[in-house]
Amino acid sequence: MKKTVFCSLFAVALVLGFGFRLARLDLRPMHHDEANQAIRFGILLETGEYRYDRNDHHGPTLYYLTLPSARVRGQKTLSSLDECTLRLVPVIFGGCLILLFCLLTKDLGQRAVVTGAFLAALSPALTYYSRFYIQESLLAFFILGFLIALGKYLLRPNFVWALWTGAFAGLAYATKETSVILIIAAAAACILAGLLHKKSNTIPVHENTASRDQENFQMSPGQSKPNFAICSAHFFAAAGIAVLIAVVLYTSFFSNPSGILESIRAFGIYLHRGIDPGIHAHSWSYYLQILSFSSSEGSVWTEGLILVLALAGTVFTFSANRMAKKGGISAVALFWLRYICSYSVLVAAVFSIIRYKTPWNLIHFHIGFILLAGCGASLLLQLPKTRVLRGLFIIVVVGAGCHLGLQNWKANYRYPADTRNPYVYSQTSPDYLRLAGRVADVAALHPDGEDMLIKVIAGPHEQWPLPWYVRNMRRVGYWTNTEEAGRLDDAPVLIASRENAEELEATLGDRYISEFYGLRPWVLLTLYIERTLWERFLESTVDQ
């Protein structure tokens, strides 16, 4: 493949990936996890201060990296923020994830990389969770960067790749504490791939001696290995930069020294969740079920194309020695196949064993599947003996890719908050936007305006994402039960979960009008509006 053709195709894949991710960022209502992070960022934006909280907020990179987005759009307060400003950050990292594939062009070959780029651009899972204002998209970028840098260092040890390895590790940990699982998995996979090469007497080192048109480098002679002292220096340099980045960010640039220790204490929380996952308990096959197949009302959801091609790449990995002897695969590509395959399978196994599951965790091993799928497609294309068979193979892959694109559009633009979408998880219902709109309309008619008192009486899981949607209201109180809330009839507007609604209605009598809104599937909230205010609202709508 000529360089110009490769660059053109890769540019198309990149534009396609960003196109799917960028459009209509405000279409889907804010998930409660997104709202939680958004309020946290609002504090940083307004006060300039950040203190790490090990309970549900994870690391600080998401917040610090959102500051440029807010400043570019001229937003300086929480109330001025919008979904586009926030979600733009994970979108950028989700799109730039595809750019990292370029680092593997000389190792895996142009066909494998460009195919992987298209699959990553079209993957509904990668796109859907890239549009969430949570840490996962950033973490996926940093972990892939770490995985590539570590592999590059093993192929050719040098100080530059050691520093990049440490930098990506530090940024990954500063994004999410549980990244240590992924870091350890990548390191274990890299060591395993290296040992397998050593055992088969294959040295995964390449020189720029292959012709430009070759898809994979051929086996190259070995090179002198750096001595123990140099490798030790590289290791301590990488560890040092990783620790420095983590300390600087978790301590809020040294203003909160206990932050880094708190991040370590957070492991106790996540260990407890793994043992007692509560509502997030799912079967071991949960992630694979999401990716493999589901159907609803005539729509078929599957990323089977990626899984099948990834399986082909895995098969080639196991038969790599025979293929290498026949000249069908280079030593470098063989190493990367083993490395990526080991990492993906290991992470998928660990995440499947852990009972606590949220669907966005699947992107970390799915990226590996996508790279394997690119390799699988490239190698499968070499098997047919005639152009006709190759053409048929290309038609099948392109057709299945178009179906991936159709699913991508459905997941993000037609059913972004619909339970028919397999990627939807505890998603805020569009009906909730009606509740937020009604509160805003009523507040506009109240003499206190944005200072109107609102009392929310609901459990922690039913309170979110309301703080985001009433972020311009200055007097909103949150309680978990009516006893804590004290006097109730002093608030013109109350919002309650169904568990508290019966007790509230007995207390309020006929002074309030009640309305019902969906928060999430099978979760209702009751909105109570003072009767006189509600009648004023009706009059205003009639006048209009």
C-alpha positions in Angstrom: 0.0 0.0 0.0 1.4 3.4 -1.0 2.0 5.9 1.7 -0.5 8.4 0.2 -3.2 5.8 0.0 -2.6 4.8 3.6 -2.7 8.4 4.8 -5.8 9.1 2.9 -7.7 6.0 4.2 -6.5 6.7 7.8 -7.6 10.3 7.5 -11.1 9.1 6.3 -11.3 6.8 9.3 -10.3 9.6 11.7 -12.8 12.0 10.3 -15.5 9.3 10.5 -14.6 8.6 14.1 -14.7 12.2 15.2 -17.9 12.8 13.1 -19.8 10.0 15.0 -18.5 11.3 18.3 -18.9 15.0 18.0 -22.4 15.5 16.6 -25.3 16.5 18.9 -23.5 16.1 22.2 -26.5 17.5 24.0 -28.9 14.9 22.6 -28.7 12.4 25.5 -29.8 13.5 29.0 -27.0 13.6 31.5 -26.3 10.3 33.2 -26.2 10.5 37.0 -22.4 9.6 36.9 -21.9 12.4 34.4 -23.8 14.9 36.5 -21.7 13.9 39.5 -18.5 14.6 37.7 -19.9 17.9 36.2 -20.8 19.3 39.6 -17.3 18.4 40.8 -15.7 20.2 37.9 -18.0 23.2 38.5 -16.4 23.6 41.9 -12.9 23.7 40.3 -14.1 26.1 37.6 -15.6 28.6 40.1 -13.1 28.4 42.9 -9.9 27.2 41.2 -9.6 24.6 44.0 -9.7 20.8 43.7 -9.5 18.2 46.5 -9.5 14.5 45.7 -12.4 12.5 47.0 -12.0 8.8 46.9 -15.7 8.2 46.9 -17.0 7.8 43.3 -15.1 10.6 41.8 -11.9 8.8 40.7 -8.8 10.8 39.6 -8.4 14.5 38.8 -7.3 14.4 35.1 -10.9 14.7 33.8 -11.5 17.9 35.8 -8.2 19.6 35.0 -8.4 18.7 31.3 -11.9 20.2 31.1 -10.7 23.6 32.1 -9.4 24.5 28.6 -12.7 23.4 27.0 -14.7 25.7 29.4 -12.3 28.6 28.9 -12.4 28.4 25.1 -16.2 28.6 25.2 -16.0 31.5 27.7 -17.8 29.6 30.5 -16.6 30.6 34.0 -19.4 29.3 36.3 -21.2 26.0 36.9 -24.5 27.5 35.7 -22.9 28.6 32.4 -21.7 25.1 31.6 -23.4 22.9 29.1 -23.2 19.3 28.0 -21.2 20.1 24.9 -18.4 21.7 26.9 -18.1 18.8 29.2 -18.5 15.9 26.7 -16.1 17.5 24.3 -13.2 16.3 26.5 -13.9 12.6 26.4 -14.8 12.9 22.7 -11.4 14.3 21.9 -9.6 11.6 23.8 -11.9 8.9 22.2 -11.1 10.2 18.8 -7.4 10.6 19.4 -7.3 7.0 20.6 -7.5 6.1 16.9 -4.5 8.3 16.2 -2.4 6.1 18.6 -2.9 3.3 16.1 -0.4 5.1 13.8 2.4 4.2 16.2 1.9 0.6 15.3 2.0 1.0 11.5 5.6 -0.2 11.1 5.0 -3.1 13.5 1.6 -4.4 12.4 1.5 -3.2 8.8 -0.5 -0.5 7.0 -3.5 -2.8 6.2 -3.9 -3.9 9.8 -3.7 -0.4 11.2 -6.1 1.2 8.7 -8.6 -1.6 9.2 -8.4 -1.2 12.9 -8.8 2.5 12.6 -12.1 2.1 10.6 -13.4 -0.5 13.1 -12.6 1.8 16.0 -14.3 4.7 14.3 -17.4 2.6 13.6 -17.6 0.6 16.9 -20.9 1.6 18.6 -19.4 0.8 22.0 -16.3 2.9 21.7 -18.4 5.8 20.2 -21.2 5.7 22.8 -18.9 5.7 25.8 -16.7 8.4 24.3 -19.7 10.7 24.6 -19.9 10.2 28.3 -18.4 12.8 30.7 -16.7 10.2 32.8 -13.1 9.1 33.1 -13.2 6.0 30.9 -12.4 7.5 27.5 -9.4 9.3 28.9 -8.2 6.2 30.7 -8.5 4.1 27.5 -6.3 6.6 25.7 -3.6 6.6 28.4 -3.7 2.8 28.8 -3.3 2.3 25.1 -0.4 4.8 25.1 1.2 2.9 28.0 0.7 -0.5 26.2 2.3 0.8 23.0 5.2 2.6 24.7 6.0 -0.5 26.9 6.0 -2.7 23.8 8.2 -0.2 21.9 10.6 -0.1 24.8 10.9 -3.9 24.9 11.6 -4.0 21.2 14.2 -1.3 21.4 15.1 -0.1 24.9 15.9 3.6 25.1 15.4 6.5 27.4 12.6 8.2 25.4 10.3 5.2 25.3 11.0 4.6 29.0 9.8 8.1 29.8 6.7 7.8 27.7 5.9 4.5 29.4 6.1 6.2 32.8 4.2 9.3 31.7 1.3 7.2 30.4 1.2 5.1 33.5 1.2 8.2 35.7 -1.6 9.8 33.7 -3.6 6.5 33.7 -3.4 6.3 37.5 -4.2 10.0 37.9 -7.4 9.3 35.8 -8.7 6.3 37.7 -7.2 4.4 40.6 -8.3 1.0 39.3 -6.0 1.5 36.3 -3.4 -0.5 38.2 -5.3 -3.6 37.0 -4.8 -2.6 33.4 -1.2 -1.5 33.9 -0.3 -4.8 35.5 -2.1 -6.7 32.8 -0.2 -4.8 30.1 3.1 -5.5 31.8 2.3 -9.2 32.3 1.3 -9.5 28.6 4.4 -7.8 27.4 6.7 -10.1 29.5 4.8 -13.1 28.3 5.1 -12.1 24.6 8.8 -11.4 25.1 9.4 -14.8 26.8 7.5 -16.6 24.0 9.7 -15.0 21.4 12.8 -15.8 23.4 11.7 -19.4 23.6 11.1 -19.6 19.9 14.5 -18.0 19.2 12.8 -15.1 17.5 14.2 -11.6 18.3 11.4 -9.0 17.8 13.7 -6.2 16.6 13.2 -4.4 13.3 15.3 -2.2 11.1 14.1 0.1 8.4 15.2 -2.3 5.7 11.9 -3.5 4.5 10.6 -2.0 1.3 7.9 0.7 1.5 5.2 -1.5 0.0 5.6 -4.4 2.5 2.8 -4.7 5.0 5.0 -6.4 7.7 8.7 -6.2 8.4 10.7 -9.3 7.9 12.8 -10.9 10.6 15.9 -8.9 11.4 19.1 -9.7 13.0 19.5 -9.1 16.7 21.1 -6.1 18.2 23.2 -5.7 21.3 21.1 -5.5 24.4 21.6 -2.7 26.9 23.3 -3.7 30.1 21.6 -4.0 33.5 22.7 -0.6 34.7 21.1 1.2 31.7 17.9 -0.8 32.0 17.8 0.0 35.7 18.2 3.7 35.0 15.4 3.5 32.5 13.1 1.7 35.0 13.7 4.3 37.7 13.2 7.1 35.3 9.9 5.7 34.1 8.8 5.0 37.7 9.9 8.4 38.8 7.9 10.3 36.1 4.8 8.1 36.8 5.0 8.8 40.5 5.6 12.5 39.9 2.6 12.9 37.7 0.3 11.0 40.1 1.6 13.0 43.1 1.3 16.4 41.4 -2.3 15.8 40.2 -3.7 13.9 43.3 -2.2 16.5 45.7 -3.7 19.4 43.6 -0.3 20.6 42.7 1.0 20.0 46.2 -1.8 22.0 47.9 -3.4 18.8 49.3 -0.6 16.4 50.3 -2.9 13.8 51.6 -4.5 13.3 48.2 -2.0 10.7 47.0 -2.5 8.7 50.2 -6.3 8.9 49.8 -5.9 7.4 46.3 -4.3 4.4 47.8 -6.9 4.1 50.5 -9.5 4.1 47.7 -8.5 0.5 46.9 -10.4 -0.7 50.0 -13.6 0.8 48.5 -13.2 -0.9 45.2 -12.2 -4.2 46.8 -15.4 -4.1 48.8 -17.5 -3.3 45.7 -15.9 -6.3 43.9 -17.0 -8.5 46.8 -20.4 -7.0 47.3 -21.4 -5.4 44.0 -25.0 -4.7 44.9 -27.1 -3.6 41.9 -24.1 -3.7 39.7 -23.7 -7.5 40.0 -23.8 -9.2 36.6 -22.9 -12.6 35.2 -19.4 -13.4 33.9 -20.6 -13.2 30.3 -22.1 -9.7 30.7 -19.5 -7.9 28.5 -19.4 -10.5 25.8 -23.2 -10.6 25.6 -23.3 -6.8 25.0 -20.7 -7.1 22.2 -21.8 -10.3 20.6 -25.6 -10.2 20.0 -28.9 -8.7 21.0 -32.1 -7.8 19.2 -35.1 -5.7 19.9 -38.1 -4.8 17.8 -36.4 -5.8 14.6 -33.1 -4.2 15.3 -30.0 -6.4 15.5 -27.1 -5.2 17.6 -23.8 -7.0 17.3 -20.1 -6.2 17.0 -19.6 -9.7 15.7 -17.5 -8.4 12.8 -14.9 -7.2 15.3 -15.1 -10.4 17.4 -14.8 -12.7 14.4 -11.8 -10.9 12.9 -10.2 -10.7 16.4 -10.7 -14.4 16.8 -8.9 -14.9 13.4 -6.1 -12.7 14.7 -5.9 -14.9 17.8 -5.7 -18.0 15.7 -2.9 -16.6 13.7 -1.2 -15.8 16.9 -1.2 -19.5 17.9 0.1 -20.5 14.5 2.5 -17.6 14.2 5.7 -19.7 14.3 4.6 -21.7 11.3 3.6 -18.6 9.4 6.8 -16.8 10.3 8.8 -19.7 8.8 6.8 -19.3 5.6 7.5 -15.6 5.5 3.8 -14.7 6.0 4.3 -12.7 9.2 7.3 -10.8 10.5 8.9 -11.3 13.9 7.8 -7.8 15.0 4.1 -8.4 14.0 4.3 -11.8 15.7 5.4 -10.2 18.9 2.7 -7.6 18.8 0.0 -10.1 18.0 1.0 -12.1 21.1 1.3 -9.0 23.2 -2.1 -7.5 22.2 -3.8 -10.9 22.4 -2.5 -11.7 25.8 -3.4 -8.3 27.1 -7.0 -8.4 25.7 -7.8 -11.9 26.9 -6.3 -11.2 30.3 -8.2 -8.0 30.9 -11.5 -9.5 29.5 -11.0 -12.5 31.9 -10.3 -10.3 35.0 -13.2 -7.9 34.3 -15.5 -10.9 33.6 -14.6 -12.6 36.9 -15.2 -9.4 39.0 -18.9 -9.4 39.8 -19.1 -5.6 39.9 -19.6 -4.6 36.3 -20.4 -1.4 34.4 -20.6 -1.6 30.6 -18.0 1.1 29.8 -15.3 -1.1 31.3 -15.5 -3.3 28.2 -13.7 -0.6 26.1 -10.4 -1.5 27.6 -10.2 -5.0 26.2 -12.4 -4.1 23.2 -9.6 -1.8 21.9 -7.3 -4.8 22.0 -10.0 -6.9 20.1 -10.1 -4.1 17.5 -6.3 -4.2 16.9 -6.4 -8.0 16.7 -9.3 -7.7 14.2 -7.3 -5.3 12.1 -4.4 -7.9 12.1 -6.9 -10.7 11.4 -8.4 -9.0 8.4 -5.0 -8.2 7.0 -3.8 -11.8 7.3 -7.1 -13.3 6.1 -6.8 -11.1 3.0 -3.6 -12.9 2.1 -5.2 -16.4 2.2 -7.4 -16.4 -1.0 -5.5 -17.5 -4.1 -7.6 -15.5 -6.6 -8.6 -11.9 -6.9 -12.3 -12.9 -7.0 -12.1 -14.5 -3.5 -10.2 -11.5 -2.2 -12.9 -9.3 -3.6 -15.7 -11.3 -2.0 -13.9 -11.1 1.3 -13.5 -7.3 1.0 -17.2 -7.0 0.1 -18.3 -9.0 3.2 -16.1 -7.0 5.5 -17.2 -3.7 4.1 -20.9 -4.8 4.3 -20.5 -5.8 7.9 -18.7 -2.5 8.5 -21.6 -0.6 7.1 -23.9 -2.4 9.6 -21.6 -1.3 12.4 -22.0 2.2 11.2 -25.8 1.9 11.2 -25.7 0.6 14.7 -23.4 3.4 15.7 -26.0 5.9 14.4 -28.8 4.1 16.1 -27.0 3.9 19.4 -26.0 7.5 19.6 -28.7 9.4 17.7 -31.9 7.3 17.5 -31.9 5.4 20.7 -29.3 7.2 22.9 -31.4 6.8 26.1 -33.6 3.9 25.1 -33.4 0.5 26.8 -33.5 -1.1 23.4 -30.0 0.1 23.0 -27.7 -2.5 24.6 -25.1 0.1 25.6 -27.6 2.0 27.7 -27.1 1.5 31.4 -29.1 3.1 34.1 -29.6 6.0 31.8 -31.6 9.1 32.7 -34.9 9.1 30.9 -35.8 11.9 28.4 -38.9 12.4 30.5 -36.6 13.7 33.2 -35.9 16.8 31.1 -39.6 17.6 31.3 -39.3 17.7 35.1 -36.3 20.0 34.9 -38.1 22.2 32.4 -41.2 22.4 34.7 -39.1 23.5 37.7 -37.5 26.2 35.6 -40.8 27.4 34.3 -42.3 27.5 37.8 -39.3 29.3 39.2 -39.6 32.0 36.6 -43.1 32.8 37.9 -42.1 32.7 41.6 -41.2 36.0 43.3 -37.9 34.6 44.5 -36.9 33.4 41.0 -33.6 31.5 41.2 -33.7 31.8 45.0 -37.0 29.8 45.2 -36.7 27.1 47.8 -36.7 23.5 46.5 -36.7 20.5 48.7 -35.6 17.1 47.4 -36.5 14.0 49.5 -35.1 10.9 47.9 -32.4 8.3 48.2 -28.9 9.1 46.9 -29.5 7.3 43.7 -32.7 9.2 43.0 -31.2 12.6 43.7 -28.9 12.6 40.7 -28.7 14.1 38.1 -30.9 16.8 39.5 -28.0 19.0 40.9 -26.9 19.4 37.3 -30.3 20.4 36.0 -31.0 22.9 38.8 -27.4 24.2 38.9 -28.7 27.8 38.4 -31.0 27.5 41.4 -29.4 28.8 44.6 -31.7 27.2 47.3 -32.0 23.5 46.7 -31.8 21.1 49.7 -31.4 17.3 49.6 -32.5 14.9 52.2 -33.0 11.1 52.2 -36.2 11.1 54.3 -39.0 13.4 55.5 -37.7 13.5 59.1 -34.4 15.0 58.1 -36.1 17.6 55.8 -38.0 19.1 58.8 -40.9 21.4 57.8 -42.1 20.6 54.3 -44.8 23.1 53.5 -42.4 26.1 53.4 -41.1 25.1 50.0 -43.1 26.0 46.9 -41.6 23.0 45.1 -40.7 19.5 46.4 -39.4 16.5 44.6 -39.7 13.1 46.1 -39.0 9.5 45.4 -41.9 7.0 45.5 -40.7 5.7 48.8 -41.3 9.1 50.4 -44.3 10.2 48.3 -47.0 8.6 50.5 -45.8 10.2 53.7 -45.4 13.5 51.9 -48.9 13.5 50.5 -50.4 12.8 54.0 -48.5 15.8 55.3 -49.1 18.3 52.5 -52.8 17.6 52.0 -54.4 19.4 49.1 -52.1 22.5 49.2 -49.9 21.0 46.4 -50.5 19.6 43.0 -48.5 16.4 42.1 -47.0 15.4 38.8 -45.1 12.3 37.9 -41.9 12.0 35.9 -39.6 9.1 34.9 -36.1 9.3 36.2 -34.8 6.0 34.8 -36.5 2.8 33.6 -39.0 1.8 36.4 -38.0 4.7 38.6 -40.5 7.5 39.1 -40.2 10.8 40.9 -43.1 13.0 42.1 -43.0 16.7 41.7 -45.1 18.7 44.1 -46.0 22.3 43.2 -47.8 24.7 45.5 -51.3 25.0 44.2 -51.4 28.8 43.9 -48.1 28.7 42.0 -49.3 25.9 39.8 -52.5 27.9 38.9 -50.3 30.9 38.1 -48.3 28.6 35.8 -51.5 27.4 34.0 -52.7 31.0 33.5 -49.3 31.9 32.0 -49.5 29.0 29.5 -53.1 29.9 28.5 -52.0 33.5 27.9 -49.3 32.4 25.6 
